[in-house]
């Protein structure tokens, strides 16, 4: 059994619930992995789509006070998980559904969460810019109006509107309009807007996945259709590895195994865990990185 598997015995989580600038609560192994914690089970699904990422959390025996906080409108949930001192944020979003029911002698609370739900649903924007307008500035303004941070891939260029720009409507629709004008793609991950080129990573830093760093079983070859209209598709691998929240959507992963070797972009990840039984694992779809000869040649020189 490798070192990563041994670390599975030191699983740790911290669940934080509250509002921005408001009161809330935390439960879990807050002071270290040896601290007793409430029973939790979670499944978090993330992809590079423009729609919100989703998660389901089950937690047993929350206090009455914490349940009242959880029932507050547009409450925010953050879940960190990992091994020992290595905790990573695997979920940040708004509660969309919560129910508490008896479970034998215990009390089970089921929570559904969507990443960026309030921003996507509620952010109405109305603004106008005269003269020559840089679309990178528009991205930053829209993100601020949605209450979100924004990051840009390094290989982007930004169009300029020579005759000004005006918009009235949902923030997500403004993002779609700016992205279309630039040929960009965007997604929200843990409350942060990522802007990339379609099929390209958000950064060039790569994570190594092999048997020593948590890779489980043999990678499976996959083909994912990118567009129903164009018929374009990308090939890659479906991999399973011990939970690692540091690896996110649009990151670069290097696979090293007998079946697959090379660098790929994270298209989709599912995080599954239960602190009382079973392994903490991630299932990810890793796709080939779309090549851009001009940029890739420049990067290699």
C-alpha angles and dihedrals in degrees: 000000000000128000094261092055090050089054087061086084089063097057115157137179139182119198115196122191127183147085130285105274091359138100123278143141143257129212132178136059092335097159099036144316093279092061116104113250138186117268110266135178123185143178119189122186120196132175140162092256123121090238120091122277113240139212141184121209128186118193129174131222104002113176121257090249092053091047090055090053091048090055092060116117116265093000116178124231127197123185123193120185139170144103126306110315094349103094122160132187107252099166138027120164151105126290110249098175137010132177133170122204138166115268107189107292090344136071119239123203118194117199130188118199136189123198112238093355097146093045092049093044104038110025106109114178132194120177144132134206125195129210124007111354127196110218091214088064089049091053091052093047093049092048090051091051089051091050093241136122119238135211128190129209112243095237095064129115122195129222122225124222106221096198103043132263136249132182140177120183145050118351091232090057090052089052090050091051094050093043092051091051090054100037089243134142125220138192138167117240120179091338095311124112112227118201117195142148110270110274093008129111125252092232139009097237110114133208119215118229118190137125091283095052098046109283111152126199125340121316114248122223114240140179120207123196110229100191133014090207100049098032090225117156138180128210127217144124139290110220137182122209140161111280112287115169092185089076109080141172113293092019122128119248127190112210119206114184142114090263102041139022130173146061122303140172121244108245100169138001135189118197115201127179147150119189093210102048144010130016128304104239145169125213111199138180110218117192132194112269111250109245123234103187096200095050096038093050090050092049092050095050 
